[in-house]
Amino acid sequence: MADTSDKSLLSFEDALSGLEDAVSALKDKSATLEEALKNYEEGMAYYAHCEEMLNKVQQRIVFLGKDGTPQEVGKDANYDENF
């Protein structure tokens, strides 16, 4: 697994790939406890970066409401989820 210390510089795809590598490494039953802990910490850092990027994208998404006007999607948006 590549050790990229500053995850904030990674693209979403690279961070997701790093997360997948960390998960695979955690499944390796021959890893020592120290290696498993390092893989877990790396994976959580990748996860946090992916989640942050997805939250930013979600805040930018716009959909068309029933009346055809753009509606923003986000935590504070007022939209009909059954649309």
N, C-alpha and C positions, 0 to 999 in steps of 0.2 A: 504494500500500500504506500502510495506516495505521501510523504510528509510535507504538507503545505501549511506553514505556520500561520499565514494570514489568509484565512478562509474568505474574508470579505472581498478579496480580489478575484475570486473564482466565479466563473459563469454558473448558472443554475445546473447545467448539464454536467459540468466538471464536479461540482459539489455533490450532486446526486450519485455520480459514479464513485466518488470517494466514500459516500455513505454505504453504497452497495458493497464496496471492498471491505469496509470496516465490519459490516454484518457477516460477510463471508469469513473473515478472519476470526470473528467471535465464535463461529460454528466449528472452527478447528479445535478438536478435542485435545490435540497435542500441545496447544499453547500453554505457557506457564500463566500463573495468576497475574504476574506483572504484565505480561504481554496482553492478556485479556483486558486488563484494566486500561492499558494504553489504547487498545483498539476501541474500547467502549468510549473513552474520552474523545478520541478522534471522531468517532461516529456521531457523538452528541454535538460536537462542534459543526460537523457537516450538516446535521439535521437542523440545528439552529439557523444556520445560514440559508438553507433551503426554505425553511419556514418563513424567515424574514423576507426573502425574495418573493415568495408566493403571496404573502400579505400585502406587499407593495403593489404587486400586479393586480390583486383583487381590488384594491382601492382605485385602480385606474380603469377597470372594466366598466364599460357602459353597455346597456342593453336598451332595446326599444320597448317602451311600455305599450299597453293595449291601445292607447290613442296615438301611437307612433312617435311620441316624444322621447328623446334620450333620457334614460334613468341611470344614475350611478349605482353600482353595487358595492356594498361595504357594510361594516358593522352598524353604521348609523343611517344607512340608506332606508328609505321607506318604499318598498316594492312588494309586489304580490308574488310569493314563491310558487304559487300554483299556476302561474301564467302559462 
